[in-house]
Amino acid sequence: QVQLVESGGGLVQAGGSLRLSCATSARTFSSYAMGWFRQAPGKEREFVSTISRSGGSTYYADSVKGRFTISRDNAKNTVYLQMNSPKPEDTAVYYCAARDPLKIAQIGLAYNYKYWGQGTQVTVSS
């Protein structure tokens, strides 16, 4: 079992910046690719970004491309989501999740992720 704990959420003004973190004590952290999803009230959970096990490959939803950056530090068992120039429509609960390596066509599908954090609220004010 891999337990994931998100932190760093809060209230941020549009155009500001915020960094989310997701940490685990699992020694197997580096064996999992990691992802971030989000869910706004009344909406389905949606893919935000994912990063490969080594950190060498990253993918983003079109809605955040160029504004958000995913990274990981395998020595610290932590994955990050740097949110720059957030918009009010980025307001959601953000979840980190862990998965086994997959084909690119599958990396945005929530059901392919094995382990999930409890989520952290991000609110972007206009």
C-alpha positions in Angstrom: 0.0 0.0 0.0 1.2 3.5 -0.9 -0.1 6.4 1.1 0.1 9.8 -0.5 -0.3 13.0 1.3 -0.9 16.3 -0.6 -0.1 19.7 0.8 0.3 23.3 -0.4 -3.3 24.1 -1.3 -5.0 27.3 -0.4 -6.3 30.5 -1.7 -4.4 32.3 -4.4 -5.1 35.2 -6.6 -5.4 34.8 -10.3 -2.0 35.4 -11.9 -0.2 34.4 -8.8 1.5 31.1 -8.1 1.1 28.1 -5.9 3.1 24.9 -5.4 1.4 21.6 -4.5 3.4 18.8 -2.9 2.6 15.1 -2.6 4.7 13.0 -0.3 4.9 9.4 0.6 7.0 7.3 2.9 6.9 4.3 0.5 10.3 3.1 -0.5 8.8 2.1 -3.8 8.0 5.7 -4.8 10.5 5.7 -7.7 8.9 2.6 -9.2 5.7 4.5 -9.9 4.8 7.2 -12.4 2.8 10.0 -10.7 0.0 12.2 -11.7 -2.2 15.1 -10.6 -5.9 15.2 -11.1 -8.5 17.7 -10.0 -12.2 17.8 -9.4 -14.4 20.9 -9.2 -17.8 20.9 -7.6 -20.4 19.2 -9.8 -17.7 18.1 -12.3 -15.9 14.8 -13.0 -12.4 14.3 -11.9 -10.1 15.4 -14.7 -6.5 14.8 -15.6 -4.0 17.6 -15.0 -0.5 16.2 -15.5 1.7 13.1 -15.1 5.4 12.4 -14.8 7.4 9.3 -15.5 9.3 7.3 -12.9 12.6 9.0 -13.7 11.0 12.4 -14.2 12.2 12.4 -17.8 8.8 12.5 -19.4 5.9 14.8 -18.5 2.4 15.3 -20.0 -0.2 18.0 -19.4 -3.8 18.6 -20.1 -4.2 21.3 -22.7 -6.0 23.5 -20.1 -2.8 23.8 -18.0 -0.1 23.5 -20.5 2.4 26.3 -20.3 1.2 27.4 -16.8 1.7 24.3 -14.6 4.8 22.3 -14.2 5.1 18.8 -12.7 8.3 17.5 -11.2 9.5 14.9 -8.7 12.3 14.3 -6.3 12.8 10.6 -5.9 15.3 11.2 -3.0 12.5 12.9 -1.1 9.7 10.7 -2.3 7.8 13.8 -3.4 6.0 15.0 -6.5 5.2 18.6 -7.1 2.8 20.7 -9.1 3.9 24.3 -9.7 0.9 26.3 -10.6 1.8 29.6 -12.3 -0.8 32.2 -13.5 -3.7 30.2 -12.1 -7.2 31.1 -13.3 -10.5 31.0 -11.4 -11.4 27.9 -13.5 -8.5 26.1 -11.9 -10.4 26.1 -8.6 -10.8 22.4 -7.5 -9.6 19.8 -5.2 -6.3 18.5 -6.4 -5.3 14.9 -6.0 -2.0 13.2 -6.6 -2.0 9.5 -7.7 0.5 6.8 -8.5 0.4 4.3 -11.4 2.4 1.7 -13.1 4.0 2.6 -16.4 1.4 2.8 -19.2 1.0 3.6 -22.8 0.6 7.3 -23.5 -3.0 6.8 -24.5 -3.9 5.5 -21.0 -2.1 8.0 -18.8 -5.0 10.5 -18.5 -7.5 7.9 -17.3 -8.1 8.0 -13.5 -9.0 4.3 -13.3 -5.4 3.4 -14.3 -4.0 5.0 -11.1 -3.6 2.6 -8.2 -3.1 4.9 -5.2 -4.6 8.3 -4.4 -4.1 11.0 -1.9 -6.9 12.6 0.1 -6.8 15.8 -2.0 -6.0 19.5 -1.3 -8.3 22.4 -2.0 -7.1 25.1 -4.4 -9.2 28.2 -4.7 -8.2 30.9 -7.3 -9.8 34.3 -6.8 -10.4 36.7 -9.6 
